[in-house]
Structure formats: C-alpha cells, structure tokens
Amino acid sequence: MLVQTDSRRRVTLPPILGIKPGDALDLEVLEDGRIILIPVEPIPRHQLWAWTTETKEAITASLTDLRPSIEVKSAKQAAAVAKRWAGED
C-alpha cells in the first residue's frame, strides 16, 4: 500500500486497518529504514506493577492452584492460613 506524507510529514492510514483517531501506536524504525506501526493499549503507570513477567506468571500459577478456596472472616484466620501456606509453591 503506497501512502504519501503531507507538508507536516503526516501519513493518513486507510480505515480498513481499523485504526481510529486517538488510538495509540508504537512506532519502530528498523535498521534497514522500514517503519513498523503497532497498535497498543497504554497502561496507566499505577497499574504497571500488574504487567511484569513475574506478576503475570504468579497470576497464571494461581489460576491452576488446586487448593480449595477459603473464606477468611478475621485477622486471626488470615494469619493461620498465611502460616499454613508459607513456603508453599
């Protein structure tokens, strides 16, 4: 697909690409000069902790945890459960 830049070096993307006004794109320039545009969903800074590799792996592991769920109704119960599960993988 051939597109041209305007006087401000902007490019208009055709609607068939599904990119809408205001969408965020990651622009990558390869060593050979090619440009890649990758649609992204920006993550607010206060939520970045949830997107680390370690956190995603922990969430995935927790979804396959076979231990039964326990409803904790007091701080004393929470301490007992934490003590019992301490050191488990």
Secondary structure, DSSP 8 states (H G I E B T S, - for coil): ------TTS-----GGG---TT-EEEEEE-TTS-EEEEEE----GGGGGGGSHHHHHHHHHHHT--S------SHHHHHHHHHHHTT--
